[in-house]
Amino acid sequence: MDKPKLRYIEAIPIEEEGERRILIRDPQNMTDKMLALAPEAFMIVAMFDGENSIVDVQAEIAKRFGQIVPRETIESMLEVLDDNLLLESDRFRTHQKKMFEEFRSLAVREPTCAGGAYAADPVELRQEIESYFDTQDGPGSHNGEATKPVKALISPHIDYVRGGHCYAHVYQKLNHAPPVDVFIILGTGHAGPRGHYVFTKKDFETPLGVVETDREFIQALEDKIGNDLCEEEFIHKGEHSVELQLTFIQLTYEETQCPKIVPILCGGFHEAIKDGKVPAEVPEVKRFLDALKETIAESEKRVCVLASADLAHVGPRFGDEKPVDGNFLRWLESEDLEMLDVVQDLKAEDFFRNVQKDTDRRRVCGLASIYTLLSVTDAEEVELLKYSQATDPSGEQCVTFCGMTFH
């Protein structure tokens, strides 16, 4: 490792025994091991970018702080990182190949949120989901008037404890609409896929049973695009944004009538934000959007496009300097609702420009999935059902989310 390189990791500020630490973990779920580093150690680790040698790191630390970090100390840090599969190395690549092969051999993607984000016992899970309809912020009972066909939805992918009431608003609308045959679920690829869109043809399992993936639809789309849409499918293994919709879908429909799904994870469109473009100006994105819209139009099934999308992510937990307070939350709500007004205009480019205007200051993690939905739906009417903010009492973080229907 002449020029060691840290893998793509998530860095989370935490407190441990009264001391400030940086928790680093693997969002791609190649390993479940995590390390809590002192800020000084994290500063060194962050220099492992594949460009700096150990000598370069020593020189930079000496330049900033006037002291030499012994080579043995840095080598020891690298050994710990490699042992925990957090470095790009031969050890990691061997492990990665094995993980890819094991996942590709599976016919069904197993649940990763059961027993964590929601109950693993099916009876308890049904009771849990039913409870969200009758919470203070929920929509109330399932009774209601029939609605027009639902062509698209925006639902959160935040954990149920914080956002279950908002899911309930969304899925109550489906209870009174004509049934859907296929949900195209546009999740967020939190693990940073290389491509803009990542598919899997695996069925998805939850404690309530197996939801079938519409492989025929995916194959028709692949034939149009001419690429393997499942090349990065391993990212689906640990990603929660598709899975968290499935239990609500399963309880909305009888087991024998459960719609099939087309699971898609969307990238972040960060280059388009930086370059001042809209995603459709990127040739491969434009080709994909045109092909997806065409495949939906050609399908004889009743298709609903579902953006599994949270909105803003703010506060020190996500890299901001100051804790969120009341004034900030009021500003945040104003900015979010202005953005959602643009969504209601059904213009994908205007929506993207709205987020782009401050280089995604609020870190809208559902940006790509909502943009994709707006690019392919032929809906004419939009309704905002619920907007909510989930704020940590300490002000360390706030995540916002909403529910919307498109007819």
N, C-alpha and C positions, 0 to 999 in steps of 0.2 A: 504494500500500500504506500507507494511513493507519494501519491496525491490522493489521500482518502476522501471518499465521498459519502456523505450522509444520505440515507434514503429519504424519500418524501415522507415527512413525519408531521404530526400535529403537536403543537407546543401549547400547553395550557398553564397559565399562572395559578398556583395553589399556595395554601399555607399548610405547613407540616410542623407540628410541635412549636407553633409560634414563629416559625421561620419562613421567609418567602422562598418558594421553589418553582421550578419550571418542570412540569410533567411532560415528558415526550412519549408518544405512543404512535403505533402504526395504524393509520386510518384505513389501510388496505387489508387489514386483518390477516397478514401473512404470519404475524405473531401476536399473541395476547400479552406479551411482556411489556412493562412500562418502567421508565426510569424517572425518578425525581431528582433533578439537578439543581445545585446552587446556581444563582445567576452568573457567577464568575465561570463556573464550569460550562454552563450553557453557551456563554459567549465564545468559548474555545470550540465547542462542538459545532456551533453555527458556521465556523470557518472551514469545516470539512466539506468543501463544495466541489471537489474533484480538480480544482485549479491550484490550491495551496498545498505545498509540501509541509512537513512537520517544521522544517526550518522557517518557512514563510510564516507559519502560525506563531512560532516563537518570536520572530522579529516584530510581527504586528502587536503582540501583547507587550513586548518590551517598549515599543514606540508609544503605545497608549498609556501604559502604567509604570514604565520605568523599571520593570523587573523581568527576569528571565524565568520562564516555566521550564523545569528540567525535561529533557527529551523523554526520560523514563516515565514521567507523569503523563505526558501526552500519549505515549505508546500504551500505557495502562488503560487510559480512557478508551482508546481505540479497541483494545481487546474486549472491554466490557460491552461496548456498542456492538461489536461483531458477535459476541456470545449471545446477545439479545436480538440478533438478526436485523439490526438497524443501520447497517452499513451496506453499500453496494460492494459485494465481495464474492469470491468463489463459494464460500459457505452459504451465503444468502441465495445465490443463483441455483445451487443444488437443491436447497430447500424449496425455492420458488417453483422449480420444475416439477418437483414431487407434488406440491399443492395444486398446481394447475392440472396435472394429470388426474389426480384424485377427484377434483371437482368436475372435470369434463366427463368422467366416467359415470357420474350420477345422473339418473333420470329425473330426480326431483330435488329441488332446492329446499333444504330443511329450514325451519323457522329459526331466526336468531334472536327475536325479541320476546319470545315466550318465556315467562318466568322473570322477565325484567320489565320491559315497557308495558307488558300486559300479562294477565294471568295465564299460566300454562294449562290449568285444568279447564276443560271445555265448559263445564257447568258454571264455574266461577267467571269465566270469560264472558259468557252470555249475560250473566247478571251485571258484570262490570260495564259492558257496552250499553245495556238497557238503562243503567243508572245515569248515563251522560245526557239522556234525553230530558230527564226531570231535574237536573241541577239548576241552580239559580240562573245561570247564563244559557241553559239549554233551550231547545225549541218547544218543550212540553211533550204532550202525548203524541203518538203516531197518527192520530186522526187528523184529517185535512182534506181539502178539495183536490180533485184530479187536476193535473197540470199537463201542459204540452210535453211532447217528447224532449228529453234532456239530451242535447247534442254535445255538451262539454261541461266540465266541473273544475273548480279549483277547491282543493281540500288541503288542510295542513298536513305536514308529516312530523310535527312535534309529538312528543310522548303523550299518551292518553291522559295522564294525570293533569297535565297543564292544558291540553287542547281538546280533550274528549268532547266537551260541549260544542265545539266548533265543528268537529266531524259530524256530530248528531244533527246539526242544522243542515249540513250538506246531504246526508243520507236520508233524512226525513223527506226531502224533495223527491228522491228516487222512489220512496215508498208509494208515492201517489202519481208517478209518471208511467207511461208505457214501458214495458221491460226492455232492457238492453241485452244484446247478444254478445257483444265484445267491448271490453274496456281497454282502450289504449292508454296505459298508465305511464305518464312522463314523470319519472322520479329525478332526483338530483344525485349525480355521481359525486358524493362527498369525498371519495378517495382519489379524485383527480385523474379521470381517464385521459389517455392520449387523444382519443378521437372525440368527436362532438356528440356521437350517439352510440350507446352500447346496448346490445340486445342479449337475451338468452332464450333458448327454446325449451328450457326445462320447465316442468310444472312446479308450482309453489305449494308447499304444505304449511298449514297452520294447525293449532289444536282442534279446529273445527272441520278439518278434512283437507283434501287436495283441490286446488284450483288449477284447471287445465290452461295451458298456454296455447294460443291459436297459431300453431306452426304453419298452417296453410297460409295465413295472412303474412307471416314473416317471410315465408318462401317467395310469395308473390312480390313483396317489397324488395327482397334481395335480387330477384330476377331483373327488376327494373334498374337497380343501382349497380349491380355487377360486382358487389363486394361482399365479403364475409362480415355480416353485421354482429356476429358473436365472437369476434376475435379476442376481445377483452372481457369475456363474460365472467371471469373470476370475480370481477368487482361486485357482481350481484350477490356473491356469497355472504358478505357481511353488511351489505347496504340495507337500511331500514325503510327508505322512502317508498318503495313499492309494497313491501310486506305490510306496513301499517294501514294500508287501504283495504287489505284483503279480508280481514275479519268483519269489517263493516259491510263489505260487499256480500260476504257469505250469509250474514244475518239479515240482509235486505231481501235476499232471494231464497226460495226453498232450495234444499241441497240438490235436488234433481234439476233445478232450473238455473243454477249458478252460471253466470256468463263466463266465457273464456276471457283471457287477458292477453295483451301484447306488452310485456314488460320492457321498458326502455329507460336507461339512465342517461341523463343529459350532462354534457360538460358545461363549463362556466362561461364560455364566450369572452374570456378575459382579454384575448388579443384584440377582438373587435372593439371592446371598451377602450383599450389603450390607444388603438389606431384611429379612433373616431369614426368607425364604420358601423353599419348594422350587419348582423350575421348573414342576411341574405345576399350581401355583397361578397361573401366568401363562397367561391364556386362550389365546393363540396357540400356546404350547408344548403345552398340554393337547390342543388340537385336532390339532396335528401328530402327537403321540404316539399318540393314539387312531386317527388315520387310517393311520399306518404299521403299527400292530399289526393293524388290520383288513385292510389290503392284503396283509400277510404271510399272515394266516390264509386269505384268499381265493385265494391263489396255489396253483396246482396243481404248482408246482415245489418242489424241496427247497431251502429257503432257510437260509442261515447268516448270522447277524448278527456282524460282525467289528469290534470296537472297536480301532482302531489308536491305542494310547494309552500314552504314557509317564506316569510318576507324578511324584515330587517333583523340583523344580528349585531348588537351594539354593546358597548361597555368594555371595561378592562379585560374581561374574559376573551374578547375577540380582538384585542389590540388597541382599544381606545385608552387615552391617558386618564380620563376622569370617570368616576362612577356616574351612573345615570341618576337624575333627580327629577322632580316633578316638572320643572320647566322644560327639561330635555324631552321628557316623555310626551308632553303636549306638542312640542315641535315635531317629534317623531310621528305622532298620530296625524298631524296636519300633512306632513310629507307623504306618508303612506296613503292617506285617503286621496290626495291629489293624484298619486300614481294609479290608484284603483279607479278613479274617474276616467283616466286615459284607457285603462283596460276595458271599461264599459263602452268605449268608442269603437272597440274591435279592430284597432289598427296596431299591428305588431310593431311596425317601425317607430311609431310615436311612443309606444310603451317603452321600447328599448332606449330611445333618446331621452326619455324622462329619467331613467335610471342612470344613463350615461352622463347626464349633464354635470354631475358632481363626482364623476369616476366611481360610481357605486359606493358612495360614502356610507350608506346604511348596510352594505353587504347583503343584498337581496339574494338569498341562496336559491330561490325559485325562479330567478330571472330567465334561465334558458328554457325551463319547462313551460312557463307562462308564455314566453315569446313563441315557442313552438306551437302551443295550443292555438294562439291567436293567428298563426300563419296557416293553419290547416283547417280550422273550423269554418263552417258556413252558417253559423248561428247568426241570428238577427236581434235577439233580445238578451240582455244580461241583467242579473239581479245580484246585488251584494247582500248576502244573508247575515254575515257576522264578521266583525273585525275585533281582534283581541290582542292584548299585550301580556306576555308572561315575564314578570320582572323579579329578579332575585332580591330579597329584602335588603341585602348588603349594597345593592346598586352595582354589583360586579357585572351583571349582564341583563339584557332584555331581548327577547325574541318575539316578533310580531307575526301574526298569521290571520288568515281570513277564510271564509267560505263563499263561493260564488256559483251560480248556475247560469248556463247559456242555453237558450232555446232557439 
